[in-house]
Amino acid sequence: MATRSSRFPRTQASRGNSYKNIFNKIRQGQITGVGLTRGSQFPVALLEDRDKRAQWQGIPVLLRRLHQSSHPNSDLSKIHSIVMELSSLLSMEAMSFVTEERKTPQESVSPNTYTFDLFGGVDVSSSLILIGINSIVFSDDLIKDCLSVLYNCCICTEGVTKSLAAREDFVMFLFTLMSNKKVFLQTATLIEDILSVRKEIIQLEEIPNLASLVQSFNQQQLANFCRILSVTISEPDMGVDDKHTLLARSTQQKTNTCPSCAESNQVALLNIPGFIERLCKLATRKVTEAAGASARLELEDWHSWLDNALVLDALMQLAIEEAEQNSTESSDESSLSSSPLRHRLPQSMKIVHEIMYKVEVLYVLCVLLMGRQKNQVHRMLAEFKLIPGLNNLFDKLIWRRQTSGHVLHRQNQNCDCSPEISFKIQFLRLLQSFSDHHENKYLLLSGQELNELSDIYLNANIIEMEALNNTDRNLVCDGKKGLLTRLISVMRKEPIDSSFRFWQARAVESFLRGTPSYADQVFLLRRGLLEHILYCIIDSGCKSHDVLQSYFDLLGELMKFNIDAFKRFNKYVNTEEKFQMFLTQINSSLVDSNMLVRCIVLSLDRFESQTKDMKVVEVFSVCRLLSYMAQVENRLSFLFRLTSIINVQTLTQENVSCLNTSLVILMLARRRGKLPFYLSALQEKEYAEKYPGCLLNNFHNLLRFWQHHYLNKDKDSTCLENSSCIPFTYWMETVSVLLGSGRSSRCAIATYIDEAYRDLDRDFLELPRPSVCGCKCIWVFMAPRVLICLCSIA
């Protein structure tokens, strides 16, 4: 008895684990290429025997039959029923996986798709698609089901998407398959998933007949195609912070002199006739919107809709019906009025449907605006009246009034999943890119507002800027209010803790960037913008560094060289308590506020030279802010701290402005013959803090890198010159003087560093990588290789 009972468990265990042995043999064959490489190679009897115990749902047997029937000489008409049966097994699993917030794919979560992949289902499905396109026996429904099967596997089973992405021929074939309107949606969805995991960006020029393919898309298909394009025209994420530094980017640019793949793809799209015009039509087409709160989309509803498979199916079917019915390039939805499904969908769902398309279109346009062909894109967007079209949509779609149940979007909640939130942010990013350092920014105004700008110039006896005079009034916004005025209006009403404020401020600031324009500033001052910004900085209790930084930058552009703005500032900041609160906010993070500091220093320098202007003299005598910055010890304090919080190894696009603000202070000192005094003060500060050579060695290295970075960048140097009204030649001369090697030069940094502490000429890549202390300040290496934390001396 003992012998029999001891053998019984071993028999049960061997039977229970037998299906695992099959798995192991298949995996081993797939890795080595020797032996069995797919489950369909096993005998049917063995598969059926193991199926019940392993709970394979008959998938191995179905795949075996599918494989035997999928050869070109086989009877292909019989396989659709097999594919449909497999699809039903996988689709429910995929839907469950999506509604559970896309957990990490693993066998226990999705056993059917895992089994399907293990037994060769992915390979046979992709082969069927390749065969089917050239077969008159294959129906569109069969190809559609095969695509759905593959997509479900990509969702649920780890590694499937990457394996498909590695098959270049299959990926290219999928693009050609998009010409079939009946399987377009499934194909586009699968392509998007595949491209998202590829390490290399696909070359659009390699797609056969790209131009004719894109031109064959109707408007809905083109909008869906923009989801794919967003992956192909964007530079890949740099990843870790080290690669975001200017030093790392400079090194990378030296090795990669040719245009990137993303840049080449942007050019390929711009060469497609009518492409930009159709995107503008998509971005600006109107959506029929019923009156009343019931038609408003609430963000909470969006999340509940995502969990409703029936609604998702309805939305997908709606897209298919639109693709079939919308044979003409209509700019509205009249061609869809006969769709019974469309009448069954909630009005708010129809709005979401349109918003989701517009998000993708605006993103593509935004990326193109920031590319090397920016001027070409600008001309086309102006010609096709993108800005007037968006202005007409602003109140009814882009910034619709929300009900009291609106959920605020906060910066730290990562809740950009809502279509409406994404749409607003993408809209604001587009405005920022459109206005930034470009004369087309005046298209954001209406004809009446352009007249107001002209009157401001006339009353101030200032020559009107050429860009304003050259603006084509046929291309500006309709009505009394342009986009810029509408944006300021909603900005003032936005809840103080909403991160929309960051993007709103960035968009308005971009309108002011470049050469300071008195009329532009006054135009915004008249709309109460300065007082609103000061309220947000001083009185609102705003704690967001991002929002505060955007307001500091905007305030700097709004006040630069404008005595009226300083007068308004002094009127609002009318107590010492308010002024000290303002200074506290500035000093809390100089990386965030240094652009405002630069504005004040530059404005002070100009006002000090305008002693015959009685208005300037009057404001100067009473303005707390100007009086504070006029004290040399305060400017020296800013200079010392600005040069202490950056280092060549940690310099990024975000904090390089600290270096340029430091240079502005020293350039203005040099103009007045006080540069030696400032350098001597920095030396004295070092010795007082008992760290001689630390600051000046660091600043010397920063200026060496400044030469390396800016002398080869036309755009950046132009921006520096325009924003400061200091010729770039003077920037270069000042840096050269500061880096002078002669010990007798009283304007050279080296003169103020004792020999024992000098460490000036090391290669940037050889500089030791600074660490970061608990207070998040920079540690630097002194000449004697002593490691110190700059926060201890700042």
SVG drawing of the C-alpha trace seen along z (x, -y; Angstrom):
<svg xmlns="http://www.w3.org/2000/svg" viewBox="-31 -117 81 119">
<polyline fill="none" stroke="black" stroke-width="0.4" points="0.0,0.0 2.8,-2.3 4.5,-1.8 1.3,-2.4 0.4,-5.6 3.9,-6.9 3.8,-6.5 0.4,-8.1 1.4,-11.7 4.3,-11.4 2.1,-10.3 -0.4,-13.2 2.5,-15.7 3.9,-14.4 0.6,-14.8 0.0,-18.2 3.4,-19.5 3.3,-17.8 1.9,-20.9 4.7,-22.9 7.2,-20.6 5.5,-21.4 5.9,-25.1 9.6,-24.6 10.3,-22.6 8.7,-25.3 10.6,-28.1 13.8,-26.2 13.2,-25.6 12.4,-29.2 15.6,-30.3 17.9,-27.7 16.1,-27.3 16.4,-23.5 13.4,-21.2 9.8,-22.3 9.3,-26.1 5.5,-26.3 2.8,-24.3 1.0,-23.4 3.8,-21.0 2.7,-18.7 0.2,-15.8 -3.4,-16.7 -4.1,-13.9 -1.4,-15.2 -2.7,-18.7 -6.3,-17.6 -5.2,-15.4 -3.4,-18.2 -5.9,-20.9 -8.4,-20.1 -5.9,-20.0 -3.9,-23.0 -7.1,-25.0 -5.9,-26.1 -9.4,-26.7 -8.7,-24.7 -6.3,-27.4 -3.4,-25.0 -5.8,-22.8 -7.4,-25.8 -3.9,-27.2 -2.8,-23.9 -5.9,-23.8 -5.3,-27.5 -1.7,-26.8 -2.5,-23.9 -5.2,-26.0 -3.1,-29.1 -0.8,-27.9 -1.3,-29.6 -2.5,-26.4 -4.9,-25.6 -8.6,-26.3 -8.5,-29.8 -12.3,-30.1 -12.5,-27.9 -10.2,-29.8 -12.3,-32.8 -14.5,-30.8 -11.3,-29.7 -10.0,-33.3 -13.3,-34.5 -13.3,-31.8 -9.8,-32.8 -10.7,-36.5 -13.6,-36.0 -11.3,-34.2 -8.7,-37.0 -10.9,-40.1 -12.6,-39.7 -9.2,-39.2 -7.9,-42.3 -10.9,-44.4 -10.5,-43.1 -6.9,-44.1 -7.6,-47.6 -10.2,-48.3 -7.8,-47.2 -5.5,-50.1 -3.1,-48.0 -1.3,-46.1 2.1,-44.6 1.5,-41.8 2.0,-38.4 0.9,-34.9 -1.4,-34.6 -3.3,-37.8 -3.9,-36.9 -3.6,-33.1 -5.3,-32.9 -3.1,-35.5 -0.1,-34.0 -1.0,-30.5 -1.9,-32.0 1.5,-33.6 3.4,-30.5 1.8,-28.2 2.7,-30.5 -0.5,-32.4 1.2,-35.8 3.3,-34.4 0.4,-32.7 -1.8,-35.8 0.7,-38.1 1.3,-35.6 -2.4,-35.5 -2.5,-39.3 0.4,-39.2 -1.3,-36.5 -4.8,-37.9 -4.0,-41.2 -3.2,-39.5 -6.0,-36.9 -9.4,-37.3 -10.7,-34.7 -9.8,-36.7 -12.4,-39.1 -11.8,-42.5 -13.6,-41.1 -11.0,-38.3 -8.1,-40.7 -9.8,-43.0 -10.2,-40.1 -6.5,-39.1 -5.4,-42.7 -7.6,-42.7 -6.1,-39.4 -2.6,-40.9 -3.6,-44.1 -5.1,-42.1 -1.9,-40.2 0.1,-43.4 -2.0,-44.7 -1.9,-41.6 1.3,-39.7 4.7,-41.2 7.2,-41.1 4.7,-40.7 4.7,-44.3 8.5,-44.4 8.7,-41.2 6.3,-42.8 8.3,-46.1 11.5,-44.2 9.9,-43.0 10.6,-45.9 8.8,-44.3 5.7,-43.7 5.6,-47.3 6.0,-48.7 3.3,-46.4 0.9,-47.7 1.3,-51.2 0.2,-50.1 -2.7,-48.3 -4.1,-51.6 -5.2,-52.4 -8.0,-49.9 -10.7,-52.0 -12.5,-49.0 -9.5,-47.9 -8.0,-51.4 -8.9,-51.8 -7.6,-48.4 -4.4,-48.9 -3.7,-52.4 -4.2,-51.2 -1.8,-48.3 0.8,-50.6 0.6,-53.1 1.2,-50.4 4.2,-49.0 5.9,-52.3 5.6,-53.3 8.1,-50.5 10.6,-50.9 13.9,-52.3 14.5,-53.7 12.1,-56.2 10.7,-54.8 11.6,-56.7 8.4,-58.0 10.2,-58.4 10.6,-54.6 6.8,-54.0 5.7,-53.2 3.7,-56.0 3.5,-58.0 2.1,-61.1 -0.7,-59.3 -1.5,-57.2 -1.9,-60.3 -3.9,-62.1 -6.3,-59.1 -7.3,-59.5 -10.5,-61.2 -10.5,-63.8 -11.2,-61.3 -8.5,-58.9 -6.1,-61.8 -6.8,-62.7 -6.2,-59.1 -3.0,-59.1 -1.8,-62.1 -1.5,-59.7 1.0,-57.7 2.8,-60.8 3.3,-62.1 5.7,-59.3 7.6,-59.7 8.2,-63.5 9.2,-63.9 12.7,-63.5 13.0,-60.5 13.0,-61.3 16.5,-61.9 15.9,-59.8 18.1,-60.4 18.9,-63.9 22.6,-63.7 21.5,-63.6 19.4,-66.8 22.5,-68.9 23.8,-71.4 27.2,-69.7 25.7,-66.3 23.7,-67.8 26.6,-69.6 28.7,-66.4 25.9,-64.6 25.5,-67.3 29.2,-67.0 28.8,-63.3 25.4,-63.7 25.9,-66.4 23.2,-65.1 19.5,-65.9 17.8,-63.5 15.2,-61.0 12.5,-63.1 13.6,-66.1 13.7,-64.2 10.1,-63.0 8.9,-66.5 10.3,-67.5 8.6,-64.5 5.2,-65.6 5.6,-69.2 6.3,-68.0 2.9,-66.3 0.6,-68.6 -2.3,-69.9 -1.2,-68.2 -1.0,-71.3 -4.1,-72.8 -6.1,-69.7 -4.7,-69.7 -5.8,-73.3 -9.3,-72.4 -9.4,-69.5 -8.2,-71.7 -10.7,-74.5 -13.9,-72.6 -16.9,-73.3 -18.8,-70.8 -22.6,-70.9 -23.2,-71.5 -26.6,-71.3 -27.5,-73.9 -27.7,-73.1 -25.5,-71.5 -26.4,-68.0 -24.2,-68.6 -21.2,-69.5 -18.5,-66.9 -17.5,-66.5 -14.1,-64.9 -15.6,-62.4 -17.9,-61.1 -14.9,-60.5 -13.3,-58.0 -16.6,-56.2 -17.0,-56.0 -13.5,-54.5 -14.7,-51.6 -17.8,-51.0 -16.9,-48.5 -20.2,-49.2 -19.5,-52.9 -16.0,-52.2 -17.4,-49.9 -20.0,-52.5 -17.3,-55.1 -15.2,-52.8 -18.2,-52.0 -18.9,-55.7 -15.4,-56.3 -16.0,-53.5 -19.3,-54.8 -17.9,-58.3 -15.0,-56.9 -17.6,-55.1 -20.0,-58.1 -17.6,-61.0 -16.5,-60.7 -16.2,-64.4 -13.8,-66.8 -16.5,-68.5 -15.5,-71.0 -18.5,-70.2 -20.6,-67.2 -23.5,-67.6 -22.6,-64.4 -23.0,-62.4 -26.5,-63.6 -28.1,-60.4 -26.1,-58.1 -28.5,-56.4 -25.6,-55.5 -24.6,-59.2 -28.0,-60.1 -27.8,-57.4 -24.5,-58.7 -24.6,-61.4 -23.9,-64.9 -20.9,-65.1 -19.5,-61.9 -19.6,-63.5 -17.7,-66.4 -15.1,-64.1 -14.8,-62.3 -13.9,-65.6 -11.6,-66.8 -9.6,-63.6 -8.9,-64.2 -8.0,-67.8 -5.5,-67.0 -3.5,-64.9 -3.7,-67.4 -2.6,-70.3 0.3,-68.3 1.6,-67.6 1.3,-71.3 3.0,-72.3 6.0,-70.0 6.3,-71.2 6.3,-74.8 9.3,-74.1 11.2,-72.3 13.8,-73.6 11.1,-74.5 9.4,-76.8 9.1,-79.7 7.6,-77.6 5.1,-76.2 4.3,-79.7 3.5,-80.9 1.2,-78.0 -0.7,-78.2 -1.3,-81.9 -2.4,-81.3 -4.9,-78.6 -6.2,-80.8 -5.5,-78.5 -5.5,-81.2 -8.9,-82.9 -10.4,-79.4 -9.2,-78.5 -10.5,-81.9 -14.0,-81.0 -13.9,-77.8 -12.5,-79.3 -15.7,-79.9 -17.7,-77.0 -15.2,-74.2 -11.6,-75.0 -12.5,-76.8 -16.1,-76.0 -17.6,-77.1 -17.5,-74.3 -20.1,-73.5 -19.4,-73.5 -18.5,-69.8 -15.4,-70.5 -12.4,-68.7 -9.4,-70.9 -6.2,-69.7 -3.3,-70.0 0.3,-69.8 1.1,-66.8 -1.8,-64.6 -0.6,-63.4 -4.2,-63.5 -3.6,-64.6 -5.6,-61.6 -8.8,-63.6 -9.3,-64.7 -10.4,-68.2 -7.3,-68.7 -5.0,-67.5 -6.8,-69.6 -6.4,-72.8 -2.8,-72.2 -2.0,-71.4 -3.9,-74.5 -1.8,-76.6 1.4,-75.0 0.5,-75.7 -0.1,-79.4 3.3,-79.5 5.1,-78.0 3.2,-80.2 4.0,-83.5 7.5,-82.8 10.0,-85.2 7.9,-85.5 6.1,-88.5 3.0,-86.3 2.2,-86.8 0.0,-89.7 -2.4,-87.3 -3.6,-86.5 -5.3,-89.9 -8.4,-91.2 -8.4,-94.1 -9.8,-96.4 -7.0,-95.4 -4.4,-96.1 -5.8,-99.6 -5.4,-100.0 -1.8,-99.0 -1.3,-101.6 -2.9,-104.3 -0.6,-103.4 2.4,-104.0 1.0,-107.2 0.2,-108.6 3.6,-107.7 5.3,-109.3 7.1,-106.0 7.6,-104.5 5.4,-101.6 7.2,-98.2 7.6,-96.8 6.1,-93.4 2.8,-95.2 2.7,-97.3 3.3,-94.2 0.5,-92.1 -2.1,-91.0 -5.4,-92.1 -7.2,-89.5 -5.6,-86.8 -6.2,-88.1 -9.0,-87.1 -12.6,-88.0 -14.8,-90.1 -13.7,-92.4 -11.6,-90.0 -8.6,-88.1 -7.2,-84.9 -4.7,-86.7 -7.4,-88.8 -9.7,-85.8 -6.8,-83.9 -6.0,-86.7 -9.7,-86.7 -9.9,-83.0 -6.4,-83.2 -7.7,-85.8 -10.6,-83.5 -8.6,-80.3 -8.5,-78.8 -5.2,-79.6 -4.1,-76.0 -4.8,-75.0 -1.7,-74.1 -3.4,-75.6 -2.0,-78.8 1.6,-77.6 0.7,-77.1 -1.5,-80.2 1.4,-82.4 3.8,-80.7 1.5,-81.4 1.1,-85.1 4.8,-85.5 5.7,-84.2 3.8,-87.1 6.1,-89.5 9.4,-87.7 12.0,-89.2 12.7,-92.9 10.7,-94.7 7.6,-96.5 6.2,-99.3 2.8,-99.1 2.5,-95.3 3.2,-95.9 0.7,-98.7 -1.9,-96.6 -1.6,-94.0 -1.2,-96.4 -4.6,-97.9 -6.2,-94.5 -5.0,-94.3 -2.4,-91.6 0.3,-93.1 -2.0,-93.4 -3.2,-89.9 0.3,-88.5 1.3,-90.4 -1.8,-89.1 -0.8,-85.5 2.8,-86.0 2.2,-88.0 -1.4,-87.5 -2.8,-84.2 -0.7,-81.7 0.4,-80.0 3.1,-77.3 3.7,-75.8 7.3,-76.5 6.3,-75.9 3.5,-78.5 5.5,-81.0 8.4,-80.7 6.0,-81.3 4.7,-84.4 8.1,-85.7 9.1,-85.3 5.9,-87.0 6.3,-89.8 9.8,-90.4 8.7,-90.7 5.8,-92.9 7.9,-95.4 11.2,-95.5 12.1,-99.1 8.5,-100.2 8.3,-103.0 4.5,-102.8 4.7,-99.2 7.0,-100.1 4.6,-102.8 1.7,-100.3 4.0,-97.9 4.6,-100.5 0.9,-101.3 0.0,-97.6 3.0,-96.9 2.2,-99.9 3.4,-98.6 6.7,-97.4 5.1,-94.1 4.0,-93.4 7.4,-94.4 9.2,-92.1 6.8,-89.2 7.6,-89.9 11.4,-89.8 10.9,-86.6 9.3,-84.9 12.1,-86.1 14.8,-84.9 13.1,-81.5 14.4,-80.2 16.6,-82.3 16.5,-79.7 12.8,-80.5 13.0,-84.3 16.3,-85.2 14.7,-86.4 12.8,-89.0 16.0,-90.0 17.6,-90.5 14.6,-92.7 14.9,-94.9 18.7,-95.3 18.4,-96.2 15.5,-98.6 17.4,-100.3 20.4,-100.9 18.2,-102.5 16.2,-104.6 19.4,-105.9 20.4,-107.4 17.0,-109.1 17.5,-111.9 15.8,-114.5 12.5,-112.5 10.4,-113.8 8.1,-110.8 11.0,-108.5 12.6,-110.7 9.3,-110.8 8.7,-107.0 12.4,-106.3 12.2,-108.5 9.3,-106.5 9.6,-103.0 10.6,-100.5 11.8,-98.0 14.1,-100.3 15.5,-101.8 16.3,-98.3 18.1,-97.2 19.9,-100.6 21.9,-99.6 25.1,-97.9 25.3,-95.5 21.9,-94.0 23.1,-93.5 26.3,-91.9 24.3,-89.6 22.3,-88.4 25.4,-88.0 27.1,-85.9 24.1,-83.6 23.5,-83.3 27.0,-82.1 26.8,-79.7 23.8,-77.7 25.0,-76.5 27.9,-74.4 29.1,-73.3 28.2,-69.8 24.6,-70.7 23.9,-73.4 20.5,-72.9 18.2,-74.9 16.2,-75.6 19.0,-77.2 21.4,-78.6 19.5,-81.8 21.2,-82.2 24.5,-82.4 23.2,-85.0 21.7,-87.1 25.1,-87.1 26.7,-88.3 24.1,-91.1 25.0,-92.4 28.8,-92.3 28.3,-93.8 26.4,-96.8 29.2,-97.2 31.8,-97.1 29.9,-99.8 30.3,-102.0 33.9,-101.0 33.1,-99.1 33.9,-95.6 37.1,-95.3 35.0,-96.4 32.5,-93.6 35.2,-91.0 37.1,-92.2 33.8,-92.0 33.4,-88.3 37.0,-87.6 36.4,-89.2 33.2,-87.2 35.1,-83.9 37.8,-84.7 35.2,-85.9 33.5,-82.5 36.9,-80.8 36.6,-79.1 39.0,-81.1 38.9,-80.4 35.8,-78.3 33.3,-80.7 35.6,-82.3 37.0,-79.0 33.5,-77.8 32.4,-81.0 35.5,-80.9 34.5,-77.4 30.9,-78.5 32.1,-81.4 34.3,-79.0 31.3,-76.8 29.2,-79.9 31.6,-80.6 31.5,-77.0 27.7,-77.0 26.6,-80.3 29.2,-81.1 27.8,-78.3 24.1,-79.0 22.6,-81.8 19.2,-81.6 20.2,-81.7 22.6,-84.6 19.9,-86.6 17.5,-86.0 20.1,-87.3 20.6,-90.4 16.9,-91.1 15.7,-90.5 18.5,-92.6 19.0,-95.3 22.7,-94.7 24.6,-93.9 25.8,-90.3 29.2,-91.6 29.3,-93.3 28.3,-90.0 31.2,-88.3 33.7,-91.0 32.8,-91.0 33.2,-87.2 36.6,-87.4 37.7,-90.1 36.6,-88.1 38.5,-85.1 41.6,-87.1 44.8,-85.3 47.0,-88.4 47.7,-88.8 47.8,-92.6 44.2,-92.8 41.9,-94.1 38.9,-92.8 40.1,-89.2 38.8,-86.6 42.2,-84.9 43.6,-88.1 41.4,-87.5 42.3,-83.9 45.5,-83.1 47.9,-80.7 47.4,-78.1 43.6,-77.9 43.6,-78.3 42.0,-75.6 41.0,-77.2 41.8,-75.2 40.6,-71.7 38.5,-70.0 34.8,-70.2 34.5,-66.4 37.3,-66.0 35.7,-68.1 34.6,-65.9 30.9,-65.3 29.4,-67.3 27.2,-65.5 24.0,-66.9 23.6,-67.4 20.5,-67.2 19.6,-70.8 19.7,-70.2 22.6,-72.6 25.6,-72.1 28.9,-70.6 32.0,-71.7 35.7,-70.7 38.3,-73.3 41.8,-73.3 43.2,-71.4 40.5,-68.8 38.5,-69.8 34.8,-69.1 32.5,-71.8 28.8,-72.5 28.1,-75.9 25.0,-76.4 27.4,-76.8 28.7,-79.9 25.7,-81.3"/>
</svg>
